[in-house]
């Protein structure tokens, strides 16, 4: 039996910059080229998304269909991998499989959002084949999907699903600090991070108190999708542990500046 390697995903100092679908300045998102640009800018963490082909291969794609990026009226799930190989994005780029993306960047940590239930098995297989359990954080908006992926990848870490986040936010009304944190720890058991927008409509999700509460129980706060340097600075001042952004280059500069100010 191969021993489970300890996760390295949360190694290193915070705040972390997660390159949202790579760094797609002049190349399509979620391609090896976009990941390469993010890593070249200094990013150590890449965020990506997974769907599955009709022959059950995990393909890197945020959308379930090819309309936005390839101008084709077809869904990923309706195509075989061989058919996906024929798809060309703007500039002639291809859609990589998850295994290919993990293999291309063996020192990079990946944040993998499993979009649909059909992608659970293919995602588990791809991560295992790449030997990448120790450097992936797997998540999903769906609680059942997230749990199923984790069951297949015992060495991986995870962030909370939508249900866990909603309950954690609701617990903010509890006035007693020790009780609020104890309840948070129960709700978020097994989760190492929450990944949330700064606001949801009129509701302020990311607050200094919530960040501190989560930190006290060993859970990081990562905020998406933040592309404005002013917003980045505001969130870093609140103590967030991660910025999920389309502009990893700008976020890395803000993190360096914030670190210098703290010295």
Backbone torsions as a table, in degrees:
resi	resn	phi	psi	omega
1	UNK	NA	129.1	-179.5
2	UNK	-76.6	126.3	-179.4
3	UNK	-66.3	148.3	178.8
4	UNK	-78.8	125.1	178.5
5	UNK	-77.0	141.3	178.0
6	UNK	-66.3	139.8	-178.9
7	UNK	-65.8	140.4	175.2
8	UNK	-109.3	5.6	-171.8
9	UNK	-60.0	-38.7	-177.7
10	UNK	-96.1	10.7	175.7
11	UNK	-69.5	156.6	176.5
12	UNK	89.1	165.3	-175.1
13	UNK	-75.2	156.6	170.4
14	UNK	-102.7	162.4	1.9
15	UNK	-77.4	149.7	-180.0
16	UNK	-96.9	149.7	172.9
17	UNK	-112.2	118.7	178.8
18	UNK	-103.4	115.1	-177.9
19	UNK	-75.0	104.8	-174.3
20	UNK	-70.1	108.6	-176.2
21	UNK	60.5	26.5	-178.5
22	UNK	88.5	-155.3	175.2
23	UNK	-123.7	98.2	-170.0
24	UNK	-102.7	62.2	179.7
25	UNK	-73.9	-44.2	-178.5
26	UNK	-137.0	17.4	177.0
27	UNK	-136.5	160.5	-179.5
28	UNK	-68.3	149.6	176.9
29	UNK	-62.4	157.0	173.3
30	UNK	56.5	34.9	173.1
31	UNK	-116.8	163.0	177.6
32	UNK	-61.6	-30.7	177.5
33	UNK	-65.8	-41.0	178.4
34	UNK	-67.0	-39.4	177.1
35	UNK	-65.5	-41.0	-179.9
36	UNK	-62.8	-40.1	178.5
37	UNK	-64.7	-40.2	179.2
38	UNK	-63.1	-44.8	-178.3
39	UNK	-67.2	-38.4	177.5
40	UNK	-63.8	-28.5	178.8
41	UNK	-77.4	-12.1	178.6
42	UNK	117.3	1.1	-178.4
43	UNK	-71.1	134.9	176.2
44	UNK	-103.2	-13.2	-179.4
45	UNK	-124.9	135.7	178.5
46	UNK	-123.5	134.3	175.7
47	UNK	-101.3	137.3	179.2
48	UNK	-150.0	176.7	-173.6
49	UNK	-132.9	154.1	-175.1
50	UNK	-134.9	132.2	166.5
51	UNK	-120.6	175.9	-178.5
52	UNK	-124.3	143.0	175.5
53	UNK	-76.7	174.6	-179.8
54	UNK	-68.0	-23.2	175.7
55	UNK	-101.0	25.1	168.7
56	UNK	61.5	54.0	170.9
57	UNK	-117.3	132.6	179.6
58	UNK	-74.0	120.7	-178.8
59	UNK	-116.5	138.8	-179.9
60	UNK	-76.4	111.6	179.6
61	UNK	-164.4	133.5	174.9
62	UNK	-77.7	-46.2	-176.0
63	UNK	-82.6	149.6	175.0
64	UNK	-75.1	-17.3	-178.1
65	UNK	-124.4	175.8	-174.3
66	UNK	-104.4	9.2	-175.4
67	UNK	-62.2	-51.2	-173.6
68	UNK	-67.4	-42.9	-172.4
69	UNK	-96.2	-26.9	-176.1
70	UNK	-121.0	-5.3	179.0
71	UNK	66.2	28.1	-178.9
72	UNK	-117.0	139.7	178.7
73	UNK	-87.5	75.1	-178.8
74	UNK	-155.6	150.1	176.5
75	UNK	-102.7	153.0	178.6
76	UNK	-58.8	-40.7	-175.2
77	UNK	-67.0	-21.5	-179.3
78	UNK	-87.6	-5.3	-176.3
79	UNK	-109.8	147.5	169.7
80	UNK	-79.3	167.1	176.3
81	UNK	-59.7	-40.0	179.3
82	UNK	-59.6	-37.8	178.3
83	UNK	-72.2	-37.1	175.9
84	UNK	-62.3	-35.4	179.3
85	UNK	-59.6	-25.0	-178.0
86	UNK	-85.7	-12.1	-178.8
87	UNK	-73.7	134.6	176.6
88	UNK	-119.8	128.0	175.2
89	UNK	-86.2	177.2	179.5
90	UNK	-55.6	133.8	-178.3
91	UNK	86.0	1.4	178.5
92	UNK	85.4	10.9	-178.4
93	UNK	-77.0	154.0	179.9
94	UNK	-103.9	159.9	172.8
95	UNK	-86.4	120.0	-179.8
96	UNK	-81.3	157.5	167.4
97	UNK	-78.1	162.1	177.9
98	UNK	-63.2	-41.3	179.9
99	UNK	-61.1	-40.9	178.7
100	UNK	-63.4	-42.7	-179.7
101	UNK	-63.9	-44.3	178.9
102	UNK	-64.0	-40.2	-178.8
103	UNK	-70.6	-32.2	-177.4
104	UNK	-69.6	-26.5	-175.9
105	UNK	-130.7	73.7	-170.4
106	UNK	-70.1	-13.2	179.4
107	UNK	-101.5	-0.1	-174.5
108	UNK	-97.1	140.9	174.8
109	UNK	-89.7	135.3	-177.5
110	UNK	-112.4	137.4	171.6
111	UNK	-103.8	110.1	-170.3
112	UNK	-109.7	116.8	176.6
113	UNK	-95.5	110.1	-179.7
114	UNK	-85.4	111.5	-167.5
115	UNK	-77.5	-34.9	-173.2
116	UNK	-138.6	158.6	-178.3
117	UNK	-61.0	-34.4	-179.2
118	UNK	-63.2	-19.2	-177.9
119	UNK	-90.1	-3.2	-176.4
120	UNK	-61.3	-59.4	-178.8
121	UNK	-59.6	-47.2	177.5
122	UNK	-60.3	-35.6	178.2
123	UNK	-66.6	-47.2	178.4
124	UNK	-57.0	-46.7	-179.0
125	UNK	-62.6	-43.2	-178.6
126	UNK	-63.6	-44.4	-179.5
127	UNK	-65.3	-42.6	178.3
128	UNK	-61.9	-45.7	-178.0
129	UNK	-63.8	-32.2	177.8
130	UNK	-83.1	-7.2	-177.1
131	UNK	61.4	38.8	-169.3
132	UNK	-111.5	14.0	-177.3
133	UNK	-54.8	-35.0	-174.7
134	UNK	-76.5	-8.5	-176.6
135	UNK	-129.6	23.7	174.2
136	UNK	-121.6	142.7	166.7
137	UNK	-110.4	121.5	-178.1
138	UNK	-106.6	139.0	-178.8
139	UNK	-150.9	171.3	176.0
140	UNK	-165.8	150.8	173.5
141	UNK	-63.8	-28.7	-179.5
142	UNK	-89.5	126.7	-178.0
143	UNK	-61.1	-43.4	-177.9
144	UNK	-65.8	-41.1	178.8
145	UNK	-61.3	-47.8	-178.9
146	UNK	-58.8	-45.6	-178.1
147	UNK	-66.2	-37.2	179.8
148	UNK	-66.6	-40.4	177.6
149	UNK	-64.2	-44.6	-179.3
150	UNK	-62.9	-36.2	178.6
151	UNK	-61.1	-31.0	179.2
152	UNK	-88.3	-12.4	-177.9
153	UNK	-130.5	74.4	-174.4
154	UNK	-62.7	-17.4	179.1
155	UNK	-89.8	-4.3	-176.5
156	UNK	-86.7	159.1	174.5
157	UNK	-107.9	171.7	-173.6
158	UNK	-148.1	159.3	168.7
159	UNK	-112.2	167.1	-173.4
160	UNK	-70.6	148.2	172.2
161	UNK	-78.8	178.9	-178.7
162	UNK	-59.2	-39.0	-179.6
163	UNK	-64.2	-45.9	179.2
164	UNK	-60.9	-40.9	178.8
165	UNK	-64.6	-44.2	-178.3
166	UNK	-60.9	-43.4	179.7
167	UNK	-67.7	-40.5	179.4
168	UNK	-61.7	-41.3	177.9
169	UNK	-65.3	-42.0	-179.8
170	UNK	-62.0	-31.8	-179.7
171	UNK	-69.0	-9.9	177.5
172	UNK	-60.7	-19.1	-179.8
173	UNK	-77.8	-14.6	-179.8
174	UNK	-68.0	120.3	-171.9
175	UNK	-78.7	-22.1	-175.1
176	UNK	-90.7	121.3	-171.0
177	UNK	-60.5	-50.1	-175.9
178	UNK	-63.1	-36.5	179.5
179	UNK	-71.7	-42.7	179.2
180	UNK	-59.0	-43.8	-178.7
181	UNK	-70.9	-35.4	177.3
182	UNK	-64.6	-42.1	178.8
183	UNK	-66.9	-39.1	176.6
184	UNK	-59.7	-43.8	-179.4
185	UNK	-60.7	-36.7	179.1
186	UNK	-69.8	-42.9	-178.0
187	UNK	-66.3	-38.2	-173.2
188	UNK	-102.7	22.1	-179.6
189	UNK	-56.1	131.5	180.0
190	UNK	87.8	-12.6	-179.4
191	UNK	-95.5	136.9	179.1
192	UNK	-102.3	-7.7	-179.2
193	UNK	-155.4	156.9	163.1
194	UNK	-116.9	138.1	-178.9
195	UNK	-121.9	113.1	-166.2
196	UNK	-141.3	159.0	168.2
197	UNK	-77.0	159.3	178.6
198	UNK	-63.5	-39.8	179.0
199	UNK	-134.1	154.8	170.3
200	UNK	-128.0	97.6	-173.0
201	UNK	62.0	-128.9	179.8
202	UNK	-80.0	-7.4	-174.6
203	UNK	-86.7	122.4	175.4
204	UNK	-83.2	109.1	-176.9
205	UNK	-85.3	-44.7	-176.9
206	UNK	-93.1	111.7	176.3
207	UNK	-129.4	160.8	-180.0
208	UNK	-60.0	-41.7	-178.7
209	UNK	-65.1	-41.8	-179.1
210	UNK	-66.5	-40.4	177.3
211	UNK	-60.1	-42.9	-179.6
212	UNK	-69.0	-39.5	177.1
213	UNK	-59.3	-47.3	-179.1
214	UNK	-65.5	-41.5	178.9
215	UNK	-60.9	-36.5	-178.8
216	UNK	-64.3	-25.1	178.9
217	UNK	-105.0	13.5	174.6
218	UNK	82.3	25.3	-178.8
219	UNK	-117.2	129.6	179.3
220	UNK	-86.5	152.7	174.9
221	UNK	-107.7	118.0	176.3
222	UNK	-115.0	134.0	-174.2
223	UNK	-114.2	133.1	178.8
224	UNK	-124.3	164.3	-29.1
225	UNK	-99.5	115.2	-166.4
226	UNK	-108.0	112.7	-176.9
227	UNK	-116.1	-10.0	-178.1
228	UNK	-93.4	122.1	-179.6
229	UNK	-56.9	-32.8	178.2
230	UNK	-64.2	-43.6	177.6
231	UNK	-66.3	-37.6	177.6
232	UNK	-59.1	-46.5	-179.4
233	UNK	-63.1	-41.1	179.6
234	UNK	-60.9	-44.3	-178.8
235	UNK	-70.0	-39.2	177.0
236	UNK	-62.6	-36.1	177.3
237	UNK	-66.5	-26.2	176.5
238	UNK	-78.2	-11.0	176.9
239	UNK	94.1	16.9	-179.2
240	UNK	-62.4	154.2	-174.5
241	UNK	-96.5	-11.5	-178.7
242	UNK	-157.7	143.9	174.5
243	UNK	-116.5	120.4	175.1
244	UNK	-97.1	120.9	-166.9
245	UNK	-149.3	149.1	171.7
246	UNK	-77.3	-15.5	-177.6
247	UNK	-117.8	71.5	179.1
248	UNK	-59.3	-32.8	179.7
249	UNK	-61.3	-44.2	179.1
250	UNK	-70.4	-40.9	-178.9
251	UNK	-65.4	-39.4	178.7
252	UNK	-62.7	-38.3	176.8
253	UNK	-64.7	-40.4	179.3
254	UNK	-67.4	-37.7	178.1
255	UNK	-65.5	-42.5	177.6
256	UNK	-61.3	-42.2	179.5
257	UNK	-65.7	-40.6	179.2
258	UNK	-65.5	-39.3	178.1
259	UNK	-64.1	-40.7	179.4
260	UNK	-65.1	-39.1	179.5
261	UNK	-65.2	-31.5	-176.6
262	UNK	-78.4	-14.9	-178.4
263	UNK	-75.9	NA	NA
